[in-house]
Amino acid sequence: MQLWTPNQPLKNGRFIVEKVLGGGGFGVTYSALEQRTGKLFAIKTLNPIQQSQGDFHEKQEQFVNEALRLRGCQHPHIVKVHEVIQEVGLWGMVMEYVNGDDLGVYVDKHGHLSEDETLRYINQVGQALECVHQQGFLHRDIKPNNIILRDAKQEAVLIDFGLARKFTIGKTLSMTNSKTEGYAPVEQYERQGRFGTYTDVYALAATLYSLLTGRIPIPANYRKDGDIPLKAPKQFNSDISDRVNNAIIKGMALEPQDRSQTGREWLELLNPKSHPRQQIQEIQNLKSSKMDYTRLRDFLAAGKWKEADQETDRVMLAVTGRENWFDYKSIPSFPCEDLRIIDQLWVKYSNRHFGFSVQNRIYQSLGGTRHYDEKIWKGFGDRVGWRNRGNGNWIDYNDYVFDMKAPLAHLPANFSIKGDWGYSARSSIASRLVDCNI
């Protein structure tokens, strides 16, 4: 068995172990300094208990394969996996080092959080979960202690994928019944069951419950076996809105079929204005008093995303009376009717993957307001794929991704691709969306 110790060199001295950061039922995580760059990393391995098991080699192979798959979850609110290394037969997952307190420690220091602050973090983690689920994974251990706040930033990062497993919708699967009491849904108490995205929804809702009340919810098996109802979080914190209170109860429904089935569906209950599920069913007229949007609709319906993006630019220029470039100063008076039609068309035909309101949800989750903040604006550019993560430059229009493989909220983009100047357009659009109740 191996347990790395402080000052131990790894990979022929490439890394020097500093200390143990934490551990769980499967893994142990160390901080390690890369000597050449002076950069700090987190390296996770299977813990000594797992190393002593008879099926250690199979578990280690699974550990490496899942590390490689998780590299596909490139998201600003998911801890980044860089590579895997091997040291004397023990594989390690090299990850970014996130400096900051986890939300469990943060609440212990400051008490339960305000609704606005909590929703910012929950929305960020919920969006990260969409990425995890799109890769065919469940996290299965969402809780305050597995969410770290970056120091001096209002950014939450989801960590510890030790229990992450692949899943197939509608299929009965065998999984370990490892779990965290209070955050795990009832199906995680069984070795076999129909696991799905609703499994993580329960844990995310329970995390929201805990952050707003300072209490760990009653475990799901106690609720089921003792027929004990879940106490509404509002009983412990009267400042919780009815909307958020009801969303938590829905997300923590005991039976899977009674919960919101996906993370996105549950986030819509928390942020109804940012998720126009009802609005997209109400596009009855493609003509406003200023513009005919039939051509935009046709491009979007055909999946011609680049043509739709350029058509969006054209109609917005026309509505504002511009010819060659977009004047962000005209956005505060941009007709709500036209903005709503454009957004609804994008949201509908991309199945809520693109659209101004989708972009605005992300922008606000990062803490964006009507006022300029360079870090938030660049973070937004990173999140929606408008900046090159290698050199930090804003990408050229020819490098945009005009298909559904693009990052969430990547489009429409044509009017706001000019680097920091684009912030004025984005913040103005964000403000106008609020003014127009979109």
PERA-V608884 format. One record per backbone hydrogen bond with DSSP energy under -0.5 kcal/mol. NH is the residue of the N-H (numbers start at 1). CO is the residue of the C=O. Records with the same first field share a line. If there is no record, write none. Layout:
NH->CO + CO
This chain:
7->17
8->5
10->15
14->10 + 11
15->10
16->33
17->8
18->31
19->31
21->29
22->29
24->27
28->45
29->22
30->43
31->19
32->41
33->16
34->39
35->14 + 33
38->34
39->34
41->32
42->95
43->30
44->93
45->28
47->26
51->47
52->48
53->50
56->53
59->55
60->56
61->57
62->58
63->59
64->60
65->61
66->62
67->63
68->64
69->65
70->66
71->67
72->69
73->70
74->72
75->73
78->75
79->158
82->80 + 94
83->94
85->92
87->90
90->87
91->89
92->85
93->44
94->83 + 92
95->42 + 93
96->80
97->40
98->96
99->97
100->98
103->144 + 147
104->144
106->102
107->103
108->104
109->105
110->106
111->107
113->211
118->114
119->115
120->116
121->117
122->118
123->119
124->120
125->121
126->122
127->123
128->124
129->125
130->126
131->127
132->128
133->129
134->130
135->131 + 132
136->133
137->132
138->165
146->143
147->144
148->157
149->101
150->148 + 155
151->99
153->150
155->153
157->148
158->77
159->146
164->161
165->138
167->136
171->168
173->193
175->173 + 191
181->179
183->180
184->180
188->185
189->186
190->187
193->173
195->193
199->196
200->196 + 197
201->197
202->198
203->199
204->200
205->201
206->202
207->203
208->204
209->205
210->206
211->207
212->208
213->209
214->210
220->184
223->219
224->220
225->221
226->222
228->222 + 223
229->227
235->232
236->233
237->233
240->237
245->241
246->242
247->243
248->244
249->245
250->246
251->247
252->248
253->250
258->255
259->256
266->262
267->263
268->264
269->265 + 266
270->266
271->267
274->271
275->271 + 272
277->275
280->276
281->278
282->279
283->280
284->282
288->291
293->286 + 291
297->293
298->294
299->295
300->296
301->297
302->298
303->300
304->299
305->303
308->304
309->305
310->306
311->307
312->308
313->309
314->310
315->311
316->312
317->313
318->314
319->315
320->316
321->317 + 318
322->317
327->325
328->326
330->327
331->328
333->330
334->331
339->335
340->336
341->337
342->338
343->339
344->340
345->341
346->342
347->343
348->344
349->345
350->346
351->348
352->347
353->350
355->411
359->355
360->356
361->357
362->358
363->359
364->360
365->361
366->362
367->364
368->363
369->371
377->373
378->374
379->375
380->376
381->377
382->378
383->379
384->380
385->381 + 382
386->381
387->381
388->393
389->387
392->388
395->386
399->396
400->397
402->400
403->401
406->403
409->353
410->407
416->413
417->414
419->417
421->418
422->419
423->420
424->420 + 421
425->421
426->422
427->423
428->424
429->425
430->426
431->427
432->428
433->429
434->430
435->431
436->432
437->434
438->433
